[in-house]
Amino acid sequence: MIAQAVETDPSLLHLLGGMTFADAYAIDVEDQGLPAESAAQRVFLQPPRWITLLMRWRDRIVTLIGLKGVKDNDRPEIDAIGGFPVVLRTPERLILGFDDWHLDFRIVIDALHSPSGGTRIRTTTLVAPHNLLGRLYLAIVLPFHRRIVPAMLNTVRLS
């Protein structure tokens, strides 16, 4: 199975005040009982090369206008996975994200029981823009986001 868009779990919408964007993708993997953190490590630590290159370009561009880059959080003193700080950690759920002056976002990775007997990995992205720049940034990155998230989820299946 490949990653597919799924309905956003309404119980997650309270996680980010002012949220105006939410989406979710899921994939079923054979690994029974795969913890959320292990799934997140597979997703974020071994992305496809084209995504790594896009993120490098993104970081170069956004730092020119004073926004945080993913690499800004990739330091030993910050509890982060793939440059995204950990907000909450349980075996079934990992929440990553950070707040910036233009927008706040959260990435929720859930490890759920799959009907096939393995694990369903579901990622939910929540975004709360604060101003015009946040809304503009979101509009620009959404077409990329909709291709990147499923491609990164597919790496969990291949690991």
Secondary structure by P-SEA (a helix, b strand, c coil): ccbbbbcccccccccccccccccbbbbbcccccccaaaaaaaacccccaaaaaaaaaaaaaaaaacccccccccccccccccccccccccccbbbbbcccccbbbbbbbbbccccccbbbbbbbbbbbbccaaaaaaaaaaaaaaaaaaaaaaaaaaac
